[in-house]
Amino acid sequence: MSSSYERPTYPITKNEIVYFNAPQLNYCIAVQQLLEKQGFGHFPIRLSSGANATLHHFKIYVVR
């Protein structure tokens, strides 16, 4: 798994996990559970507005 610190071009207001296609959803649920167990709080999961893209990754947004 890789990571980058790209800022979205639109404002984000809460911590969240964004997925692009159905196969990524199980990974997102696993990451969500790990974040909660490690005390980072609840990260809601939502489908991207660019759904069904052929991207092989999902994004985690962290708002300070």
C-alpha positions in Angstrom: 0.0 0.0 0.0 1.3 3.4 -0.8 0.5 6.8 0.6 0.6 10.4 -0.7 -0.3 13.7 0.8 -2.3 15.2 -2.0 -4.8 17.8 -1.0 -8.2 17.6 -2.7 -9.2 20.6 -4.8 -12.5 20.8 -2.8 -12.9 21.5 0.9 -13.3 18.6 3.3 -14.9 19.1 6.7 -14.5 15.7 8.4 -12.3 12.7 8.6 -13.5 10.1 6.1 -12.5 7.2 3.9 -13.5 7.5 0.2 -13.7 4.5 -2.1 -14.1 4.4 -5.9 -15.4 0.9 -6.6 -17.0 -2.0 -4.9 -13.9 -4.2 -4.5 -12.3 -1.4 -2.4 -15.1 -1.4 0.2 -13.9 -4.4 2.2 -10.4 -2.8 2.5 -12.0 0.5 3.6 -14.0 -1.3 6.3 -10.9 -3.1 7.6 -9.0 0.3 7.7 -11.9 1.9 9.4 -11.9 -0.8 12.1 -8.1 -0.5 12.6 -8.3 3.3 12.9 -11.0 2.9 15.6 -9.1 0.2 17.5 -6.0 2.5 17.5 -7.9 5.4 19.0 -8.1 7.6 15.9 -11.9 7.9 16.1 -14.6 7.1 13.6 -13.9 7.6 9.9 -17.2 7.4 7.9 -16.9 5.6 4.6 -18.4 7.1 1.5 -18.5 6.4 -2.2 -16.6 8.9 -4.3 -18.5 11.2 -6.7 -16.2 9.6 -9.3 -17.6 6.2 -8.5 -16.6 3.1 -10.6 -13.3 4.7 -11.6 -10.6 2.1 -12.4 -8.4 3.4 -9.6 -6.6 0.8 -7.5 -6.6 2.8 -4.3 -8.9 4.6 -1.9 -8.4 7.8 0.0 -8.4 8.6 3.7 -9.0 12.3 4.5 -7.8 13.5 7.9 -9.0 16.9 9.0 -7.2 18.8 11.8 
